[in-house]
Amino acid sequence: MVFRDLWLLAGPVLIGVGAGTGQPMVTGIGVVVLVVGVLARLWARYIFRRVSVRSDLSEVRAFQGETVELRFELENRKPLPLPWFDLRLAVSEELDVEGEEPVAASAPGLNWLTRRGALGWYERRRWRLRLTASERGQFQLGPTQLHSADILGLFPRHWNDGGTTAFLAYPRIFALDDFGLPADRPLGESKGRNRIFEDPLRIAGLRDYEPGDPLRRIDWKATARRGELQSRVYEPSAVQHLYVLLNIDTLEHSWEGYLKDDLERNVSMAASLAVWATDQRYAVGLLANGSLPNSDRPIRLAPSRARSQLTRILETLAVVQPLTMGDLASRLRRESGRLPLGSTLVLAVAYVPDELAEVMRRLQHEGYRVAVVVTSERVDLDKLHGLPVHIAGRRFEASEVIV
């Protein structure tokens, strides 16, 4: 910009030369150069005064594949026009813009949505576009760049707005009966002697120990007093708990990478189970062997029937990454002490290590109602012997998206 200002010196120089040589034409040219240069400089200096750029979305949360509206506006609230403008809005490359072909931005993962033209005094330009998230995840709109100059283009100006708008795309939700699971009882009938859900915090009494009672049911103080094993009897719970278990691993070793299609099917199945369980008035929870972005905390949402619980679960599943924090079997062992007796545990899985299958069988033996939903044909079903198994597999390709 310093070099562009140097040519303004040509005006005074020409005026001086013309006055010294007695050439009025040279003096006139110098005056014109000086006046035009000063006006252009002032124009460029104030060109972005009272100019605003606004962008917003009709919804900041939507499901993968849903369309939202982007409102984009440029306004000039002063008598000095913009002879030309080049407006650029950054959008995540996973966001498809209907009827547009955004150009790649220098920042990785972003594209530029561009608009060009001229903006007169006190003029406003508006654009309405339709965006669709091709993938689940957390995306952004912004930052914004605006380029313009004076009418001669002598002093270009650039304006940057670093503000961003976050957009969250939930995973796809499918109807469970599309996978061959009955819509009313997708996990089958409850079997075994624990036919009602019990509240371990509400003890109704004691009874003699029966073979098969889990150790946590035994009251050791009463056993010591009577000299015989005594088991607690719990009052029925009005709340039914369902834990959605998500195994993020798709391959045996993390260094092998991951299978994207398998992971996406797995996440969609976990989300579909959470939606179904919420409709059935379960207290729904989520446990996965991963962590939230920019966090070292594992994914764990305790079962709840709060209105915001399903939103929290979907938001968590939307940002699930392929990187894991250990194996799910270890996470489940640590969590098992917090699970209320009679809880339903549903495992969505595309890869089943031996340790995970063994933990699920142990929990089933302890009185929990368990089920495994297999989302990949690569799973060795022999590892799941003795567990209720539902196979989804390629049914995802023909399943109906319900939201």
TORKOL-4160 file (C-alpha; in steps of 0.2 Angstrom, whole numbers, padded with zeros to 4 digits, m for minus):
403
<pt num="1" X="0000" Y="0000" Z="0000"/>
<pt num="2" X="0015" Y="0012" Z="0003"/>
<pt num="3" X="0020" Y="0010" Z="m0015"/>
<pt num="4" X="0003" Y="0014" Z="m0021"/>
<pt num="5" X="0003" Y="0030" Z="m0011"/>
<pt num="6" X="0020" Y="0035" Z="m0019"/>
<pt num="7" X="0011" Y="0039" Z="m0035"/>
<pt num="8" X="0002" Y="0053" Z="m0027"/>
<pt num="9" X="0018" Y="0063" Z="m0026"/>
<pt num="10" X="0017" Y="0064" Z="m0045"/>
<pt num="11" X="0003" Y="0077" Z="m0043"/>
<pt num="12" X="0014" Y="0090" Z="m0033"/>
<pt num="13" X="0029" Y="0086" Z="m0044"/>
<pt num="14" X="0019" Y="0089" Z="m0060"/>
<pt num="15" X="0012" Y="0105" Z="m0053"/>
<pt num="16" X="0030" Y="0111" Z="m0048"/>
<pt num="17" X="0037" Y="0107" Z="m0065"/>
<pt num="18" X="0023" Y="0115" Z="m0074"/>
<pt num="19" X="0024" Y="0131" Z="m0063"/>
<pt num="20" X="0043" Y="0131" Z="m0066"/>
<pt num="21" X="0043" Y="0129" Z="m0084"/>
<pt num="22" X="0028" Y="0140" Z="m0088"/>
<pt num="23" X="0018" Y="0125" Z="m0095"/>
<pt num="24" X="0000" Y="0127" Z="m0088"/>
<pt num="25" X="m0005" Y="0110" Z="m0096"/>
<pt num="26" X="0007" Y="0101" Z="m0085"/>
<pt num="27" X="0001" Y="0111" Z="m0070"/>
<pt num="28" X="m0017" Y="0106" Z="m0074"/>
<pt num="29" X="m0012" Y="0088" Z="m0076"/>
<pt num="30" X="m0004" Y="0088" Z="m0059"/>
<pt num="31" X="m0019" Y="0096" Z="m0051"/>
<pt num="32" X="m0030" Y="0083" Z="m0059"/>
<pt num="33" X="m0019" Y="0069" Z="m0053"/>
<pt num="34" X="m0018" Y="0076" Z="m0035"/>
<pt num="35" X="m0036" Y="0079" Z="m0034"/>
<pt num="36" X="m0041" Y="0062" Z="m0041"/>
<pt num="37" X="m0028" Y="0053" Z="m0030"/>
<pt num="38" X="m0034" Y="0061" Z="m0014"/>
<pt num="39" X="m0052" Y="0057" Z="m0018"/>
<pt num="40" X="m0048" Y="0039" Z="m0022"/>
<pt num="41" X="m0038" Y="0038" Z="m0006"/>
<pt num="42" X="m0052" Y="0044" Z="0004"/>
<pt num="43" X="m0064" Y="0033" Z="m0005"/>
<pt num="44" X="m0054" Y="0018" Z="m0001"/>
<pt num="45" X="m0052" Y="0023" Z="0017"/>
<pt num="46" X="m0070" Y="0025" Z="0021"/>
<pt num="47" X="m0077" Y="0011" Z="0009"/>
<pt num="48" X="m0081" Y="m0001" Z="0023"/>
<pt num="49" X="m0088" Y="0011" Z="0035"/>
<pt num="50" X="m0106" Y="0006" Z="0039"/>
<pt num="51" X="m0105" Y="m0009" Z="0028"/>
<pt num="52" X="m0111" Y="m0025" Z="0036"/>
<pt num="53" X="m0111" Y="m0044" Z="0032"/>
<pt num="54" X="m0123" Y="m0055" Z="0040"/>
<pt num="55" X="m0126" Y="m0074" Z="0038"/>
<pt num="56" X="m0137" Y="m0086" Z="0048"/>
<pt num="57" X="m0146" Y="m0103" Z="0046"/>
<pt num="58" X="m0164" Y="m0107" Z="0048"/>
<pt num="59" X="m0159" Y="m0121" Z="0059"/>
<pt num="60" X="m0142" Y="m0124" Z="0068"/>
<pt num="61" X="m0146" Y="m0143" Z="0070"/>
<pt num="62" X="m0152" Y="m0155" Z="0058"/>
<pt num="63" X="m0151" Y="m0173" Z="0053"/>
<pt num="64" X="m0139" Y="m0179" Z="0040"/>
<pt num="65" X="m0147" Y="m0177" Z="0023"/>
<pt num="66" X="m0160" Y="m0163" Z="0029"/>
<pt num="67" X="m0160" Y="m0146" Z="0020"/>
<pt num="68" X="m0158" Y="m0130" Z="0029"/>
<pt num="69" X="m0159" Y="m0112" Z="0023"/>
<pt num="70" X="m0144" Y="m0101" Z="0023"/>
<pt num="71" X="m0148" Y="m0082" Z="0023"/>
<pt num="72" X="m0134" Y="m0071" Z="0017"/>
<pt num="73" X="m0134" Y="m0052" Z="0017"/>
<pt num="74" X="m0123" Y="m0038" Z="0012"/>
<pt num="75" X="m0128" Y="m0020" Z="0017"/>
<pt num="76" X="m0121" Y="m0003" Z="0013"/>
<pt num="77" X="m0128" Y="0011" Z="0025"/>
<pt num="78" X="m0119" Y="0026" Z="0018"/>
<pt num="79" X="m0119" Y="0038" Z="0003"/>
<pt num="80" X="m0102" Y="0031" Z="m0003"/>
<pt num="81" X="m0105" Y="0016" Z="m0015"/>
<pt num="82" X="m0095" Y="0000" Z="m0017"/>
<pt num="83" X="m0090" Y="0001" Z="m0036"/>
<pt num="84" X="m0087" Y="m0018" Z="m0035"/>
<pt num="85" X="m0086" Y="m0031" Z="m0022"/>
<pt num="86" X="m0080" Y="m0049" Z="m0020"/>
<pt num="87" X="m0089" Y="m0057" Z="m0005"/>
<pt num="88" X="m0083" Y="m0074" Z="0001"/>
<pt num="89" X="m0091" Y="m0085" Z="0015"/>
<pt num="90" X="m0082" Y="m0100" Z="0021"/>
<pt num="91" X="m0092" Y="m0116" Z="0023"/>
<pt num="92" X="m0087" Y="m0134" Z="0028"/>
<pt num="93" X="m0084" Y="m0145" Z="0013"/>
<pt num="94" X="m0096" Y="m0158" Z="0020"/>
<pt num="95" X="m0110" Y="m0145" Z="0017"/>
<pt num="96" X="m0118" Y="m0146" Z="0000"/>
<pt num="97" X="m0125" Y="m0129" Z="m0007"/>
<pt num="98" X="m0139" Y="m0132" Z="m0019"/>
<pt num="99" X="m0135" Y="m0124" Z="m0036"/>
<pt num="100" X="m0118" Y="m0119" Z="m0031"/>
<pt num="101" X="m0100" Y="m0125" Z="m0034"/>
<pt num="102" X="m0090" Y="m0117" Z="m0020"/>
<pt num="103" X="m0071" Y="m0115" Z="m0023"/>
<pt num="104" X="m0058" Y="m0123" Z="m0012"/>
<pt num="105" X="m0051" Y="m0111" Z="0002"/>
<pt num="106" X="m0033" Y="m0111" Z="0008"/>
<pt num="107" X="m0039" Y="m0118" Z="0025"/>
<pt num="108" X="m0041" Y="m0137" Z="0025"/>
<pt num="109" X="m0059" Y="m0143" Z="0026"/>
<pt num="110" X="m0067" Y="m0127" Z="0020"/>
<pt num="111" X="m0074" Y="m0120" Z="0003"/>
<pt num="112" X="m0078" Y="m0102" Z="m0002"/>
<pt num="113" X="m0095" Y="m0097" Z="m0007"/>
<pt num="114" X="m0093" Y="m0082" Z="m0017"/>
<pt num="115" X="m0104" Y="m0067" Z="m0023"/>
<pt num="116" X="m0098" Y="m0053" Z="m0034"/>
<pt num="117" X="m0106" Y="m0037" Z="m0040"/>
<pt num="118" X="m0108" Y="m0018" Z="m0036"/>
<pt num="119" X="m0117" Y="m0011" Z="m0021"/>
<pt num="120" X="m0124" Y="0007" Z="m0022"/>
<pt num="121" X="m0127" Y="0019" Z="m0008"/>
<pt num="122" X="m0140" Y="0013" Z="0005"/>
<pt num="123" X="m0142" Y="m0003" Z="m0004"/>
<pt num="124" X="m0144" Y="m0021" Z="0002"/>
<pt num="125" X="m0141" Y="m0037" Z="m0006"/>
<pt num="126" X="m0149" Y="m0053" Z="0000"/>
<pt num="127" X="m0146" Y="m0071" Z="m0005"/>
<pt num="128" X="m0156" Y="m0087" Z="0001"/>
<pt num="129" X="m0147" Y="m0104" Z="m0002"/>
<pt num="130" X="m0151" Y="m0121" Z="0003"/>
<pt num="131" X="m0138" Y="m0132" Z="0012"/>
<pt num="132" X="m0138" Y="m0150" Z="0015"/>
<pt num="133" X="m0125" Y="m0160" Z="0026"/>
<pt num="134" X="m0119" Y="m0175" Z="0017"/>
<pt num="135" X="m0111" Y="m0182" Z="0033"/>
<pt num="136" X="m0115" Y="m0181" Z="0051"/>
<pt num="137" X="m0103" Y="m0170" Z="0062"/>
<pt num="138" X="m0100" Y="m0153" Z="0068"/>
<pt num="139" X="m0097" Y="m0140" Z="0054"/>
<pt num="140" X="m0096" Y="m0121" Z="0052"/>
<pt num="141" X="m0100" Y="m0106" Z="0042"/>
<pt num="142" X="m0088" Y="m0092" Z="0042"/>
<pt num="143" X="m0076" Y="m0083" Z="0042"/>
<pt num="144" X="m0081" Y="m0070" Z="0029"/>
<pt num="145" X="m0070" Y="m0060" Z="0018"/>
<pt num="146" X="m0075" Y="m0044" Z="0008"/>
<pt num="147" X="m0064" Y="m0036" Z="m0005"/>
<pt num="148" X="m0067" Y="m0020" Z="m0014"/>
<pt num="149" X="m0058" Y="m0004" Z="m0019"/>
<pt num="150" X="m0061" Y="0014" Z="m0025"/>
<pt num="151" X="m0069" Y="0018" Z="m0042"/>
<pt num="152" X="m0052" Y="0018" Z="m0051"/>
<pt num="153" X="m0046" Y="0002" Z="m0042"/>
<pt num="154" X="m0031" Y="0011" Z="m0036"/>
<pt num="155" X="m0032" Y="0007" Z="m0017"/>
<pt num="156" X="m0040" Y="m0011" Z="m0015"/>
<pt num="157" X="m0046" Y="m0015" Z="0003"/>
<pt num="158" X="m0049" Y="m0031" Z="0012"/>
<pt num="159" X="m0061" Y="m0034" Z="0027"/>
<pt num="160" X="m0061" Y="m0050" Z="0037"/>
<pt num="161" X="m0074" Y="m0056" Z="0049"/>
<pt num="162" X="m0068" Y="m0070" Z="0059"/>
<pt num="163" X="m0085" Y="m0075" Z="0066"/>
<pt num="164" X="m0091" Y="m0092" Z="0063"/>
<pt num="165" X="m0108" Y="m0101" Z="0065"/>
<pt num="166" X="m0108" Y="m0119" Z="0071"/>
<pt num="167" X="m0119" Y="m0132" Z="0062"/>
<pt num="168" X="m0123" Y="m0149" Z="0069"/>
<pt num="169" X="m0128" Y="m0163" Z="0058"/>
<pt num="170" X="m0136" Y="m0178" Z="0068"/>
<pt num="171" X="m0134" Y="m0196" Z="0061"/>
<pt num="172" X="m0147" Y="m0203" Z="0051"/>
<pt num="173" X="m0162" Y="m0212" Z="0060"/>
<pt num="174" X="m0170" Y="m0227" Z="0053"/>
<pt num="175" X="m0186" Y="m0237" Z="0057"/>
<pt num="176" X="m0181" Y="m0252" Z="0067"/>
<pt num="177" X="m0193" Y="m0263" Z="0058"/>
<pt num="178" X="m0184" Y="m0260" Z="0042"/>
<pt num="179" X="m0170" Y="m0271" Z="0049"/>
<pt num="180" X="m0181" Y="m0286" Z="0053"/>
<pt num="181" X="m0184" Y="m0280" Z="0071"/>
<pt num="182" X="m0202" Y="m0279" Z="0077"/>
<pt num="183" X="m0206" Y="m0261" Z="0079"/>
<pt num="184" X="m0215" Y="m0264" Z="0096"/>
<pt num="185" X="m0202" Y="m0276" Z="0103"/>
<pt num="186" X="m0187" Y="m0275" Z="0093"/>
<pt num="187" X="m0176" Y="m0283" Z="0106"/>
<pt num="188" X="m0188" Y="m0298" Z="0108"/>
<pt num="189" X="m0197" Y="m0304" Z="0123"/>
<pt num="190" X="m0189" Y="m0302" Z="0140"/>
<pt num="191" X="m0184" Y="m0319" Z="0146"/>
<pt num="192" X="m0178" Y="m0326" Z="0163"/>
<pt num="193" X="m0184" Y="m0323" Z="0180"/>
<pt num="194" X="m0181" Y="m0304" Z="0181"/>
<pt num="195" X="m0197" Y="m0300" Z="0172"/>
<pt num="196" X="m0198" Y="m0283" Z="0180"/>
<pt num="197" X="m0186" Y="m0269" Z="0183"/>
<pt num="198" X="m0180" Y="m0267" Z="0201"/>
<pt num="199" X="m0173" Y="m0252" Z="0210"/>
<pt num="200" X="m0158" Y="m0257" Z="0219"/>
<pt num="201" X="m0160" Y="m0242" Z="0231"/>
<pt num="202" X="m0177" Y="m0248" Z="0237"/>
<pt num="203" X="m0175" Y="m0264" Z="0247"/>
<pt num="204" X="m0192" Y="m0273" Z="0250"/>
<pt num="205" X="m0185" Y="m0287" Z="0261"/>
<pt num="206" X="m0174" Y="m0303" Z="0261"/>
<pt num="207" X="m0176" Y="m0321" Z="0255"/>
<pt num="208" X="m0166" Y="m0336" Z="0255"/>
<pt num="209" X="m0152" Y="m0337" Z="0242"/>
<pt num="210" X="m0157" Y="m0346" Z="0226"/>
<pt num="211" X="m0145" Y="m0353" Z="0214"/>
<pt num="212" X="m0141" Y="m0340" Z="0200"/>
<pt num="213" X="m0143" Y="m0325" Z="0211"/>
<pt num="214" X="m0129" Y="m0312" Z="0207"/>
<pt num="215" X="m0117" Y="m0308" Z="0221"/>
<pt num="216" X="m0123" Y="m0290" Z="0222"/>
<pt num="217" X="m0140" Y="m0296" Z="0228"/>
<pt num="218" X="m0133" Y="m0305" Z="0243"/>
<pt num="219" X="m0135" Y="m0296" Z="0260"/>
<pt num="220" X="m0119" Y="m0301" Z="0269"/>
<pt num="221" X="m0124" Y="m0294" Z="0286"/>
<pt num="222" X="m0140" Y="m0303" Z="0286"/>
<pt num="223" X="m0131" Y="m0319" Z="0280"/>
<pt num="224" X="m0119" Y="m0317" Z="0295"/>
<pt num="225" X="m0133" Y="m0315" Z="0307"/>
<pt num="226" X="m0143" Y="m0330" Z="0301"/>
<pt num="227" X="m0129" Y="m0342" Z="0295"/>
<pt num="228" X="m0137" Y="m0344" Z="0278"/>
<pt num="229" X="m0135" Y="m0335" Z="0262"/>
<pt num="230" X="m0149" Y="m0321" Z="0261"/>
<pt num="231" X="m0153" Y="m0312" Z="0245"/>
<pt num="232" X="m0161" Y="m0294" Z="0244"/>
<pt num="233" X="m0178" Y="m0292" Z="0237"/>
<pt num="234" X="m0180" Y="m0275" Z="0228"/>
<pt num="235" X="m0196" Y="m0265" Z="0225"/>
<pt num="236" X="m0201" Y="m0263" Z="0207"/>
<pt num="237" X="m0195" Y="m0248" Z="0198"/>
<pt num="238" X="m0206" Y="m0237" Z="0189"/>
<pt num="239" X="m0192" Y="m0232" Z="0177"/>
<pt num="240" X="m0185" Y="m0244" Z="0164"/>
<pt num="241" X="m0167" Y="m0242" Z="0160"/>
<pt num="242" X="m0159" Y="m0245" Z="0143"/>
<pt num="243" X="m0141" Y="m0242" Z="0140"/>
<pt num="244" X="m0135" Y="m0240" Z="0121"/>
<pt num="245" X="m0118" Y="m0247" Z="0120"/>
<pt num="246" X="m0108" Y="m0242" Z="0105"/>
<pt num="247" X="m0092" Y="m0251" Z="0100"/>
<pt num="248" X="m0082" Y="m0238" Z="0089"/>
<pt num="249" X="m0069" Y="m0250" Z="0084"/>
<pt num="250" X="m0071" Y="m0258" Z="0066"/>
<pt num="251" X="m0055" Y="m0267" Z="0065"/>
<pt num="252" X="m0045" Y="m0277" Z="0077"/>
<pt num="253" X="m0030" Y="m0265" Z="0079"/>
<pt num="254" X="m0032" Y="m0246" Z="0080"/>
<pt num="255" X="m0016" Y="m0243" Z="0069"/>
<pt num="256" X="m0025" Y="m0252" Z="0055"/>
<pt num="257" X="m0037" Y="m0237" Z="0053"/>
<pt num="258" X="m0056" Y="m0239" Z="0052"/>
<pt num="259" X="m0070" Y="m0243" Z="0040"/>
<pt num="260" X="m0080" Y="m0228" Z="0037"/>
<pt num="261" X="m0096" Y="m0236" Z="0031"/>
<pt num="262" X="m0096" Y="m0248" Z="0046"/>
<pt num="263" X="m0093" Y="m0234" Z="0058"/>
<pt num="264" X="m0107" Y="m0224" Z="0051"/>
<pt num="265" X="m0120" Y="m0239" Z="0051"/>
<pt num="266" X="m0115" Y="m0242" Z="0069"/>
<pt num="267" X="m0118" Y="m0224" Z="0074"/>
<pt num="268" X="m0134" Y="m0223" Z="0065"/>
<pt num="269" X="m0140" Y="m0239" Z="0073"/>
<pt num="270" X="m0136" Y="m0232" Z="0090"/>
<pt num="271" X="m0145" Y="m0216" Z="0087"/>
<pt num="272" X="m0160" Y="m0226" Z="0080"/>
<pt num="273" X="m0161" Y="m0237" Z="0096"/>
<pt num="274" X="m0160" Y="m0221" Z="0107"/>
<pt num="275" X="m0175" Y="m0213" Z="0097"/>
<pt num="276" X="m0185" Y="m0229" Z="0099"/>
<pt num="277" X="m0181" Y="m0231" Z="0117"/>
<pt num="278" X="m0186" Y="m0213" Z="0121"/>
<pt num="279" X="m0202" Y="m0216" Z="0112"/>
<pt num="280" X="m0205" Y="m0231" Z="0123"/>
<pt num="281" X="m0202" Y="m0221" Z="0139"/>
<pt num="282" X="m0186" Y="m0229" Z="0144"/>
<pt num="283" X="m0173" Y="m0220" Z="0154"/>
<pt num="284" X="m0159" Y="m0220" Z="0140"/>
<pt num="285" X="m0141" Y="m0219" Z="0142"/>
<pt num="286" X="m0125" Y="m0220" Z="0131"/>
<pt num="287" X="m0108" Y="m0228" Z="0133"/>
<pt num="288" X="m0095" Y="m0229" Z="0120"/>
<pt num="289" X="m0076" Y="m0232" Z="0119"/>
<pt num="290" X="m0072" Y="m0215" Z="0112"/>
<pt num="291" X="m0071" Y="m0197" Z="0118"/>
<pt num="292" X="m0079" Y="m0180" Z="0113"/>
<pt num="293" X="m0068" Y="m0169" Z="0101"/>
<pt num="294" X="m0055" Y="m0159" Z="0110"/>
<pt num="295" X="m0058" Y="m0168" Z="0126"/>
<pt num="296" X="m0050" Y="m0183" Z="0135"/>
<pt num="297" X="m0067" Y="m0188" Z="0144"/>
<pt num="298" X="m0075" Y="m0204" Z="0138"/>
<pt num="299" X="m0092" Y="m0204" Z="0131"/>
<pt num="300" X="m0104" Y="m0209" Z="0145"/>
<pt num="301" X="m0122" Y="m0202" Z="0147"/>
<pt num="302" X="m0131" Y="m0210" Z="0162"/>
<pt num="303" X="m0148" Y="m0216" Z="0159"/>
<pt num="304" X="m0161" Y="m0202" Z="0160"/>
<pt num="305" X="m0179" Y="m0198" Z="0155"/>
<pt num="306" X="m0176" Y="m0179" Z="0155"/>
<pt num="307" X="m0183" Y="m0171" Z="0139"/>
<pt num="308" X="m0165" Y="m0165" Z="0134"/>
<pt num="309" X="m0158" Y="m0183" Z="0136"/>
<pt num="310" X="m0161" Y="m0188" Z="0118"/>
<pt num="311" X="m0154" Y="m0172" Z="0111"/>
<pt num="312" X="m0138" Y="m0174" Z="0121"/>
<pt num="313" X="m0137" Y="m0192" Z="0115"/>
<pt num="314" X="m0139" Y="m0187" Z="0097"/>
<pt num="315" X="m0127" Y="m0172" Z="0099"/>
<pt num="316" X="m0114" Y="m0184" Z="0106"/>
<pt num="317" X="m0116" Y="m0197" Z="0092"/>
<pt num="318" X="m0115" Y="m0183" Z="0079"/>
<pt num="319" X="m0097" Y="m0180" Z="0084"/>
<pt num="320" X="m0091" Y="m0197" Z="0087"/>
<pt num="321" X="m0074" Y="m0199" Z="0080"/>
<pt num="322" X="m0065" Y="m0215" Z="0074"/>
<pt num="323" X="m0052" Y="m0213" Z="0087"/>
<pt num="324" X="m0055" Y="m0224" Z="0103"/>
<pt num="325" X="m0050" Y="m0223" Z="0121"/>
<pt num="326" X="m0046" Y="m0241" Z="0124"/>
<pt num="327" X="m0059" Y="m0256" Z="0121"/>
<pt num="328" X="m0077" Y="m0256" Z="0125"/>
<pt num="329" X="m0075" Y="m0272" Z="0136"/>
<pt num="330" X="m0065" Y="m0263" Z="0149"/>
<pt num="331" X="m0076" Y="m0248" Z="0149"/>
<pt num="332" X="m0091" Y="m0259" Z="0152"/>
<pt num="333" X="m0083" Y="m0268" Z="0166"/>
<pt num="334" X="m0080" Y="m0252" Z="0175"/>
<pt num="335" X="m0097" Y="m0246" Z="0172"/>
<pt num="336" X="m0106" Y="m0262" Z="0177"/>
<pt num="337" X="m0106" Y="m0257" Z="0195"/>
<pt num="338" X="m0117" Y="m0242" Z="0191"/>
<pt num="339" X="m0130" Y="m0251" Z="0181"/>
<pt num="340" X="m0147" Y="m0254" Z="0190"/>
<pt num="341" X="m0152" Y="m0272" Z="0191"/>
<pt num="342" X="m0164" Y="m0277" Z="0177"/>
<pt num="343" X="m0157" Y="m0264" Z="0165"/>
<pt num="344" X="m0157" Y="m0267" Z="0146"/>
<pt num="345" X="m0141" Y="m0267" Z="0138"/>
<pt num="346" X="m0141" Y="m0265" Z="0119"/>
<pt num="347" X="m0124" Y="m0267" Z="0110"/>
<pt num="348" X="m0122" Y="m0259" Z="0092"/>
<pt num="349" X="m0107" Y="m0267" Z="0084"/>
<pt num="350" X="m0098" Y="m0269" Z="0068"/>
<pt num="351" X="m0083" Y="m0278" Z="0076"/>
<pt num="352" X="m0084" Y="m0290" Z="0091"/>
<pt num="353" X="m0068" Y="m0294" Z="0101"/>
<pt num="354" X="m0068" Y="m0310" Z="0112"/>
<pt num="355" X="m0067" Y="m0299" Z="0128"/>
<pt num="356" X="m0083" Y="m0289" Z="0123"/>
<pt num="357" X="m0093" Y="m0305" Z="0120"/>
<pt num="358" X="m0088" Y="m0312" Z="0136"/>
<pt num="359" X="m0092" Y="m0297" Z="0146"/>
<pt num="360" X="m0110" Y="m0297" Z="0138"/>
<pt num="361" X="m0112" Y="m0315" Z="0143"/>
<pt num="362" X="m0107" Y="m0311" Z="0161"/>
<pt num="363" X="m0119" Y="m0297" Z="0162"/>
<pt num="364" X="m0133" Y="m0308" Z="0155"/>
<pt num="365" X="m0129" Y="m0321" Z="0168"/>
<pt num="366" X="m0130" Y="m0307" Z="0182"/>
<pt num="367" X="m0148" Y="m0303" Z="0177"/>
<pt num="368" X="m0146" Y="m0290" Z="0164"/>
<pt num="369" X="m0157" Y="m0291" Z="0149"/>
<pt num="370" X="m0144" Y="m0290" Z="0134"/>
<pt num="371" X="m0145" Y="m0289" Z="0115"/>
<pt num="372" X="m0133" Y="m0287" Z="0101"/>
<pt num="373" X="m0137" Y="m0278" Z="0085"/>
<pt num="374" X="m0124" Y="m0283" Z="0072"/>
<pt num="375" X="m0122" Y="m0269" Z="0058"/>
<pt num="376" X="m0109" Y="m0278" Z="0048"/>
<pt num="377" X="m0108" Y="m0295" Z="0039"/>
<pt num="378" X="m0089" Y="m0296" Z="0044"/>
<pt num="379" X="m0094" Y="m0300" Z="0062"/>
<pt num="380" X="m0091" Y="m0318" Z="0067"/>
<pt num="381" X="m0107" Y="m0323" Z="0075"/>
<pt num="382" X="m0099" Y="m0338" Z="0083"/>
<pt num="383" X="m0092" Y="m0326" Z="0096"/>
<pt num="384" X="m0109" Y="m0321" Z="0101"/>
<pt num="385" X="m0115" Y="m0338" Z="0105"/>
<pt num="386" X="m0128" Y="m0338" Z="0119"/>
<pt num="387" X="m0133" Y="m0320" Z="0117"/>
<pt num="388" X="m0148" Y="m0313" Z="0108"/>
<pt num="389" X="m0142" Y="m0307" Z="0091"/>
<pt num="390" X="m0151" Y="m0296" Z="0078"/>
<pt num="391" X="m0143" Y="m0294" Z="0061"/>
<pt num="392" X="m0144" Y="m0277" Z="0051"/>
<pt num="393" X="m0130" Y="m0278" Z="0039"/>
<pt num="394" X="m0134" Y="m0273" Z="0022"/>
<pt num="395" X="m0152" Y="m0269" Z="0026"/>
<pt num="396" X="m0146" Y="m0251" Z="0029"/>
<pt num="397" X="m0145" Y="m0248" Z="0011"/>
<pt num="398" X="m0163" Y="m0251" Z="0008"/>
<pt num="399" X="m0170" Y="m0245" Z="0025"/>
<pt num="400" X="m0181" Y="m0230" Z="0026"/>
<pt num="401" X="m0175" Y="m0214" Z="0034"/>
<pt num="402" X="m0188" Y="m0208" Z="0046"/>
<pt num="403" X="m0181" Y="m0191" Z="0050"/>
